[in-house]
Amino acid sequence: MTSMTFGQKKFIPTAPEKGSFPLDHGGQCRKLMLFYMRCLRENADDNSACREESKAYLQCRMDNDLMAREDFSKLGYSKEKSENKPEQS
């Protein structure tokens, strides 16, 4: 049974401005998400060591309309850091 509480305001949820986007039900970006999660595990959850993996995952989400297209500089990725990073082989 539900109880009635008089004088209590009704809760009306509102979505956040950022961070609210559809789930990847089709698994379109699952592979990139797994690369990112493995990178985190291998680097003791140090997300700064996994910036390229997270950027690739976000790019996939934007390409598949799973999140709003946004400039990477607004997401915390500056061009200097990615350009000066040595290539891995």
N, CA, C and O atoms as CSV, one atom per row, in Angstrom:
chain,resi,resn,atom,element,x,y,z
A,1,MET,N,N,0.832,-1.185,0.000
A,1,MET,CA,C,0.000,0.000,0.000
A,1,MET,C,C,0.873,1.245,0.000
A,1,MET,O,O,2.010,1.232,0.474
A,2,THR,N,N,0.332,2.283,-0.525
A,2,THR,CA,C,1.046,3.549,-0.487
A,2,THR,C,C,0.498,4.391,0.644
A,2,THR,O,O,-0.681,4.318,0.989
A,3,SER,N,N,1.366,5.177,1.202
A,3,SER,CA,C,0.904,6.055,2.276
A,3,SER,C,C,0.808,7.473,1.745
A,3,SER,O,O,1.616,7.885,0.912
A,4,MET,N,N,-0.146,8.199,2.210
A,4,MET,CA,C,-0.355,9.585,1.796
A,4,MET,C,C,0.334,10.496,2.809
A,4,MET,O,O,0.072,10.400,4.008
A,5,THR,N,N,1.186,11.353,2.347
A,5,THR,CA,C,1.833,12.325,3.209
A,5,THR,C,C,1.314,13.691,2.803
A,5,THR,O,O,1.582,14.173,1.703
A,6,PHE,N,N,0.584,14.294,3.686
A,6,PHE,CA,C,-0.001,15.589,3.374
A,6,PHE,C,C,1.020,16.690,3.585
A,6,PHE,O,O,1.835,16.629,4.506
A,7,GLY,N,N,0.972,17.682,2.739
A,7,GLY,CA,C,1.865,18.828,2.842
A,7,GLY,C,C,3.206,18.611,2.157
A,7,GLY,O,O,4.033,19.523,2.135
A,8,GLN,N,N,3.442,17.435,1.602
A,8,GLN,CA,C,4.693,17.154,0.937
A,8,GLN,C,C,4.575,17.543,-0.534
A,8,GLN,O,O,3.591,17.221,-1.199
A,9,LYS,N,N,5.606,18.248,-1.033
A,9,LYS,CA,C,5.599,18.647,-2.436
A,9,LYS,C,C,5.828,17.432,-3.328
A,9,LYS,O,O,6.544,16.496,-2.974
A,10,LYS,N,N,5.204,17.482,-4.479
A,10,LYS,CA,C,5.383,16.403,-5.450
A,10,LYS,C,C,6.749,16.567,-6.117
A,10,LYS,O,O,7.097,17.659,-6.565
A,11,PHE,N,N,7.510,15.494,-6.182
A,11,PHE,CA,C,8.832,15.510,-6.803
A,11,PHE,C,C,8.689,15.466,-8.316
A,11,PHE,O,O,8.049,14.565,-8.859
A,12,ILE,N,N,9.284,16.437,-8.993
A,12,ILE,CA,C,9.265,16.485,-10.457
A,12,ILE,C,C,10.712,16.427,-10.935
A,12,ILE,O,O,11.432,17.420,-10.835
A,13,PRO,N,N,11.150,15.272,-11.455
A,13,PRO,CA,C,12.544,15.140,-11.887
A,13,PRO,C,C,12.823,15.953,-13.144
A,13,PRO,O,O,11.959,16.103,-14.007
A,14,THR,N,N,14.033,16.471,-13.232
A,14,THR,CA,C,14.475,17.183,-14.426
A,14,THR,C,C,15.788,16.571,-14.892
A,14,THR,O,O,16.621,16.179,-14.075
A,15,ALA,N,N,15.964,16.491,-16.172
A,15,ALA,CA,C,17.184,15.916,-16.741
A,15,ALA,C,C,18.329,16.908,-16.626
A,15,ALA,O,O,18.105,18.116,-16.708
A,16,PRO,N,N,19.551,16.424,-16.436
A,16,PRO,CA,C,20.705,17.320,-16.398
A,16,PRO,C,C,20.995,17.877,-17.787
A,16,PRO,O,O,20.608,17.295,-18.800
A,17,GLU,N,N,21.688,19.021,-17.814
A,17,GLU,CA,C,22.019,19.617,-19.105
A,17,GLU,C,C,23.002,18.750,-19.876
A,17,GLU,O,O,22.838,18.549,-21.079
A,18,LYS,N,N,24.010,18.239,-19.206
A,18,LYS,CA,C,25.022,17.390,-19.838
A,18,LYS,C,C,24.967,16.016,-19.201
A,18,LYS,O,O,24.559,15.872,-18.049
A,19,GLY,N,N,25.372,15.023,-19.939
A,19,GLY,CA,C,25.496,13.688,-19.384
A,19,GLY,C,C,24.263,12.824,-19.513
A,19,GLY,O,O,24.292,11.662,-19.107
A,20,SER,N,N,23.195,13.338,-20.055
A,20,SER,CA,C,22.001,12.537,-20.239
A,20,SER,C,C,21.869,12.213,-21.713
A,20,SER,O,O,21.584,13.091,-22.527
A,21,PHE,N,N,22.077,10.954,-22.057
A,21,PHE,CA,C,21.998,10.559,-23.451
A,21,PHE,C,C,21.518,9.126,-23.538
A,21,PHE,O,O,21.563,8.404,-22.542
A,22,PRO,N,N,21.058,8.694,-24.704
A,22,PRO,CA,C,20.513,7.340,-24.839
A,22,PRO,C,C,21.562,6.268,-24.569
A,22,PRO,O,O,22.751,6.462,-24.821
A,23,LEU,N,N,21.103,5.146,-24.056
A,23,LEU,CA,C,21.986,4.004,-23.855
A,23,LEU,C,C,22.308,3.372,-25.201
A,23,LEU,O,O,21.548,3.509,-26.159
A,24,ASP,N,N,23.415,2.694,-25.263
A,24,ASP,CA,C,23.878,2.052,-26.488
A,24,ASP,C,C,23.293,0.645,-26.568
A,24,ASP,O,O,24.015,-0.343,-26.434
A,25,HIS,N,N,21.971,0.560,-26.788
A,25,HIS,CA,C,21.298,-0.741,-26.821
A,25,HIS,C,C,21.786,-1.609,-27.976
A,25,HIS,O,O,21.802,-2.835,-27.863
A,26,GLY,N,N,22.180,-0.991,-29.078
A,26,GLY,CA,C,22.649,-1.748,-30.234
A,26,GLY,C,C,24.096,-2.191,-30.128
A,26,GLY,O,O,24.564,-2.967,-30.962
A,27,GLY,N,N,24.806,-1.721,-29.132
A,27,GLY,CA,C,26.206,-2.094,-28.947
A,27,GLY,C,C,27.131,-1.509,-29.992
A,27,GLY,O,O,28.189,-2.076,-30.267
A,28,GLN,N,N,26.754,-0.387,-30.580
A,28,GLN,CA,C,27.549,0.213,-31.644
A,28,GLN,C,C,28.931,0.645,-31.158
A,28,GLN,O,O,29.896,0.607,-31.922
A,29,CYS,N,N,29.032,1.054,-29.902
A,29,CYS,CA,C,30.299,1.557,-29.370
A,29,CYS,C,C,30.842,0.660,-28.259
A,29,CYS,O,O,31.722,1.065,-27.500
A,30,ARG,N,N,30.323,-0.539,-28.171
A,30,ARG,CA,C,30.719,-1.444,-27.088
A,30,ARG,C,C,32.211,-1.785,-27.134
A,30,ARG,O,O,32.869,-1.826,-26.094
A,31,LYS,N,N,32.740,-2.026,-28.317
A,31,LYS,CA,C,34.156,-2.382,-28.448
A,31,LYS,C,C,35.051,-1.267,-27.908
A,31,LYS,O,O,36.012,-1.535,-27.186
A,32,LEU,N,N,34.742,-0.035,-28.252
A,32,LEU,CA,C,35.539,1.091,-27.770
A,32,LEU,C,C,35.370,1.294,-26.271
A,32,LEU,O,O,36.314,1.682,-25.583
A,33,MET,N,N,34.169,1.032,-25.764
A,33,MET,CA,C,33.938,1.133,-24.324
A,33,MET,C,C,34.775,0.083,-23.589
A,33,MET,O,O,35.337,0.368,-22.532
A,34,LEU,N,N,34.858,-1.125,-24.144
A,34,LEU,CA,C,35.660,-2.175,-23.516
A,34,LEU,C,C,37.151,-1.844,-23.537
A,34,LEU,O,O,37.861,-2.133,-22.574
A,35,PHE,N,N,37.633,-1.236,-24.636
A,35,PHE,CA,C,39.036,-0.784,-24.681
A,35,PHE,C,C,39.297,0.241,-23.579
A,35,PHE,O,O,40.328,0.190,-22.907
A,36,TYR,N,N,38.375,1.155,-23.401
A,36,TYR,CA,C,38.524,2.184,-22.372
A,36,TYR,C,C,38.506,1.556,-20.977
A,36,TYR,O,O,39.338,1.899,-20.136
A,37,MET,N,N,37.572,0.645,-20.725
A,37,MET,CA,C,37.486,0.002,-19.421
A,37,MET,C,C,38.741,-0.836,-19.126
A,37,MET,O,O,39.220,-0.862,-17.993
A,38,ARG,N,N,39.268,-1.518,-20.152
A,38,ARG,CA,C,40.501,-2.293,-19.955
A,38,ARG,C,C,41.671,-1.364,-19.646
A,38,ARG,O,O,42.493,-1.658,-18.778
A,39,CYS,N,N,41.741,-0.251,-20.353
A,39,CYS,CA,C,42.798,0.724,-20.103
A,39,CYS,C,C,42.728,1.232,-18.659
A,39,CYS,O,O,43.753,1.349,-17.987
A,40,LEU,N,N,41.529,1.527,-18.193
A,40,LEU,CA,C,41.378,1.981,-16.802
A,40,LEU,C,C,41.863,0.912,-15.832
A,40,LEU,O,O,42.570,1.220,-14.872
A,41,ARG,N,N,41.493,-0.326,-16.072
A,41,ARG,CA,C,41.879,-1.424,-15.190
A,41,ARG,C,C,43.405,-1.592,-15.176
A,41,ARG,O,O,44.001,-1.813,-14.121
A,42,GLU,N,N,44.025,-1.485,-16.345
A,42,GLU,CA,C,45.478,-1.651,-16.443
A,42,GLU,C,C,46.247,-0.481,-15.837
A,42,GLU,O,O,47.417,-0.628,-15.484
A,43,ASN,N,N,45.603,0.680,-15.713
A,43,ASN,CA,C,46.267,1.872,-15.190
A,43,ASN,C,C,45.718,2.296,-13.836
A,43,ASN,O,O,45.742,3.480,-13.501
A,44,ALA,N,N,45.230,1.354,-13.065
A,44,ALA,CA,C,44.730,1.598,-11.704
A,44,ALA,C,C,43.709,2.741,-11.677
A,44,ALA,O,O,43.767,3.617,-10.815
A,45,ASP,N,N,42.777,2.719,-12.633
A,45,ASP,CA,C,41.699,3.718,-12.736
A,45,ASP,C,C,42.200,5.150,-12.915
A,45,ASP,O,O,41.526,6.100,-12.516
A,46,ASP,N,N,43.376,5.303,-13.512
A,46,ASP,CA,C,43.915,6.637,-13.816
A,46,ASP,C,C,43.396,7.042,-15.195
A,46,ASP,O,O,43.950,6.637,-16.217
A,47,ASN,N,N,42.326,7.847,-15.215
A,47,ASN,CA,C,41.702,8.176,-16.494
A,47,ASN,C,C,42.572,9.054,-17.379
A,47,ASN,O,O,42.350,9.101,-18.589
A,48,SER,N,N,43.557,9.752,-16.817
A,48,SER,CA,C,44.431,10.580,-17.655
A,48,SER,C,C,45.309,9.711,-18.555
A,48,SER,O,O,45.768,10.179,-19.597
A,49,ALA,N,N,45.549,8.469,-18.176
A,49,ALA,CA,C,46.337,7.550,-19.002
A,49,ALA,C,C,45.509,6.980,-20.148
A,49,ALA,O,O,46.059,6.360,-21.058
A,50,CYS,N,N,44.206,7.180,-20.113
A,50,CYS,CA,C,43.302,6.578,-21.108
A,50,CYS,C,C,42.552,7.633,-21.918
A,50,CYS,O,O,41.429,7.393,-22.362
A,51,ARG,N,N,43.158,8.778,-22.106
A,51,ARG,CA,C,42.471,9.878,-22.794
A,51,ARG,C,C,42.134,9.534,-24.244
A,51,ARG,O,O,41.050,9.876,-24.716
A,52,GLU,N,N,43.024,8.877,-24.947
A,52,GLU,CA,C,42.774,8.551,-26.353
A,52,GLU,C,C,41.624,7.555,-26.479
A,52,GLU,O,O,40.800,7.665,-27.388
A,53,GLU,N,N,41.569,6.589,-25.572
A,53,GLU,CA,C,40.481,5.605,-25.592
A,53,GLU,C,C,39.142,6.261,-25.288
A,53,GLU,O,O,38.135,5.957,-25.929
A,54,SER,N,N,39.131,7.162,-24.309
A,54,SER,CA,C,37.866,7.826,-23.976
A,54,SER,C,C,37.429,8.767,-25.089
A,54,SER,O,O,36.235,8.910,-25.353
A,55,LYS,N,N,38.390,9.404,-25.739
A,55,LYS,CA,C,38.058,10.299,-26.853
A,55,LYS,C,C,37.473,9.495,-28.019
A,55,LYS,O,O,36.506,9.927,-28.647
A,56,ALA,N,N,38.053,8.338,-28.304
A,56,ALA,CA,C,37.535,7.483,-29.379
A,56,ALA,C,C,36.122,7.006,-29.056
A,56,ALA,O,O,35.269,6.941,-29.941
A,57,TYR,N,N,35.875,6.674,-27.795
A,57,TYR,CA,C,34.545,6.229,-27.369
A,57,TYR,C,C,33.525,7.358,-27.532
A,57,TYR,O,O,32.429,7.136,-28.047
A,58,LEU,N,N,33.880,8.554,-27.097
A,58,LEU,CA,C,32.961,9.693,-27.236
A,58,LEU,C,C,32.717,10.023,-28.707
A,58,LEU,O,O,31.600,10.378,-29.084
A,59,GLN,N,N,33.755,9.909,-29.540
A,59,GLN,CA,C,33.591,10.161,-30.974
A,59,GLN,C,C,32.611,9.163,-31.576
A,59,GLN,O,O,31.771,9.530,-32.397
A,60,CYS,N,N,32.719,7.906,-31.170
A,60,CYS,CA,C,31.790,6.877,-31.650
A,60,CYS,C,C,30.363,7.214,-31.238
A,60,CYS,O,O,29.443,7.086,-32.045
A,61,ARG,N,N,30.166,7.638,-30.007
A,61,ARG,CA,C,28.826,7.994,-29.533
A,61,ARG,C,C,28.260,9.157,-30.337
A,61,ARG,O,O,27.079,9.161,-30.684
A,62,MET,N,N,29.103,10.145,-30.632
A,62,MET,CA,C,28.630,11.285,-31.422
A,62,MET,C,C,28.301,10.854,-32.853
A,62,MET,O,O,27.302,11.295,-33.420
A,63,ASP,N,N,29.137,9.996,-33.433
A,63,ASP,CA,C,28.919,9.532,-34.804
A,63,ASP,C,C,27.642,8.715,-34.939
A,63,ASP,O,O,27.030,8.698,-36.007
A,64,ASN,N,N,27.234,8.039,-33.873
A,64,ASN,CA,C,26.042,7.190,-33.909
A,64,ASN,C,C,24.832,7.847,-33.245
A,64,ASN,O,O,23.874,7.161,-32.890
A,65,ASP,N,N,24.866,9.152,-33.079
A,65,ASP,CA,C,23.769,9.937,-32.496
A,65,ASP,C,C,23.342,9.423,-31.119
A,65,ASP,O,O,22.159,9.437,-30.781
A,66,LEU,N,N,24.322,8.970,-30.329
A,66,LEU,CA,C,24.042,8.540,-28.969
A,66,LEU,C,C,24.328,9.650,-27.963
A,66,LEU,O,O,24.061,9.506,-26.770
A,67,MET,N,N,24.870,10.746,-28.456
A,67,MET,CA,C,25.052,11.942,-27.644
A,67,MET,C,C,25.156,13.132,-28.591
A,67,MET,O,O,25.438,12.974,-29.779
A,68,ALA,N,N,24.930,14.302,-28.058
A,68,ALA,CA,C,24.982,15.509,-28.882
A,68,ALA,C,C,26.414,15.744,-29.362
A,68,ALA,O,O,27.375,15.519,-28.626
A,69,ARG,N,N,26.535,16.195,-30.595
A,69,ARG,CA,C,27.852,16.506,-31.138
A,69,ARG,C,C,28.394,17.727,-30.400
A,69,ARG,O,O,27.730,18.757,-30.289
A,70,GLU,N,N,29.604,17.583,-29.907
A,70,GLU,CA,C,30.222,18.636,-29.095
A,70,GLU,C,C,31.689,18.736,-29.472
A,70,GLU,O,O,32.323,17.734,-29.802
A,71,ASP,N,N,32.227,19.945,-29.423
A,71,ASP,CA,C,33.640,20.149,-29.698
A,71,ASP,C,C,34.454,19.515,-28.561
A,71,ASP,O,O,34.108,19.678,-27.391
A,72,PHE,N,N,35.522,18.801,-28.894
A,72,PHE,CA,C,36.301,18.103,-27.871
A,72,PHE,C,C,36.937,19.058,-26.871
A,72,PHE,O,O,37.188,18.670,-25.729
A,73,SER,N,N,37.199,20.284,-27.270
A,73,SER,CA,C,37.767,21.234,-26.310
A,73,SER,C,C,36.768,21.533,-25.187
A,73,SER,O,O,37.175,21.847,-24.068
A,74,LYS,N,N,35.476,21.440,-25.474
A,74,LYS,CA,C,34.462,21.641,-24.437
A,74,LYS,C,C,34.305,20.411,-23.550
A,74,LYS,O,O,33.700,20.488,-22.480
A,75,LEU,N,N,34.846,19.281,-23.989
A,75,LEU,CA,C,34.776,18.051,-23.216
A,75,LEU,C,C,36.069,17.792,-22.436
A,75,LEU,O,O,36.220,16.744,-21.807
A,76,GLY,N,N,36.990,18.742,-22.480
A,76,GLY,CA,C,38.222,18.613,-21.706
A,76,GLY,C,C,39.407,18.091,-22.479
A,76,GLY,O,O,40.432,17.755,-21.885
A,77,TYR,N,N,39.291,18.016,-23.791
A,77,TYR,CA,C,40.399,17.556,-24.621
A,77,TYR,C,C,40.957,18.744,-25.382
A,77,TYR,O,O,40.280,19.321,-26.232
A,78,SER,N,N,42.202,19.108,-25.072
A,78,SER,CA,C,42.799,20.223,-25.801
A,78,SER,C,C,43.643,19.672,-26.941
A,78,SER,O,O,44.160,18.558,-26.855
A,79,LYS,N,N,43.779,20.446,-28.001
A,79,LYS,CA,C,44.510,19.994,-29.185
A,79,LYS,C,C,45.996,19.807,-28.888
A,79,LYS,O,O,46.619,18.917,-29.465
A,80,GLU,N,N,46.585,20.623,-28.002
A,80,GLU,CA,C,48.014,20.547,-27.710
A,80,GLU,C,C,48.391,19.184,-27.147
A,80,GLU,O,O,49.423,18.624,-27.519
A,81,LYS,N,N,47.569,18.647,-26.256
A,81,LYS,CA,C,47.895,17.377,-25.616
A,81,LYS,C,C,47.902,16.230,-26.605
A,81,LYS,O,O,48.780,15.369,-26.545
A,82,SER,N,N,46.933,16.201,-27.520
A,82,SER,CA,C,46.862,15.091,-28.467
A,82,SER,C,C,47.902,15.234,-29.571
A,82,SER,O,O,48.383,14.226,-30.089
A,83,GLU,N,N,48.264,16.465,-29.945
A,83,GLU,CA,C,49.256,16.660,-31.002
A,83,GLU,C,C,50.667,16.374,-30.512
A,83,GLU,O,O,51.495,15.893,-31.285
A,84,ASN,N,N,50.962,16.657,-29.243
A,84,ASN,CA,C,52.297,16.458,-28.709
A,84,ASN,C,C,52.527,15.051,-28.193
A,84,ASN,O,O,53.652,14.713,-27.823
A,85,LYS,N,N,51.519,14.243,-28.157
A,85,LYS,CA,C,51.648,12.874,-27.667
A,85,LYS,C,C,52.373,12.041,-28.723
A,85,LYS,O,O,51.973,12.046,-29.887
A,86,PRO,N,N,53.441,11.320,-28.336
A,86,PRO,CA,C,54.164,10.509,-29.324
A,86,PRO,C,C,53.285,9.363,-29.828
A,86,PRO,O,O,52.434,8.843,-29.107
A,87,GLU,N,N,53.512,8.993,-31.066
A,87,GLU,CA,C,52.759,7.914,-31.689
A,87,GLU,C,C,53.155,6.590,-31.068
A,87,GLU,O,O,54.335,6.351,-30.808
A,88,GLN,N,N,52.180,5.729,-30.828
A,88,GLN,CA,C,52.451,4.392,-30.309
A,88,GLN,C,C,52.377,3.406,-31.452
A,88,GLN,O,O,51.506,3.507,-32.316
A,89,SER,N,N,53.303,2.441,-31.455
A,89,SER,CA,C,53.282,1.445,-32.527
A,89,SER,C,C,52.975,0.074,-32.034
A,89,SER,O,O,52.923,-0.869,-32.824
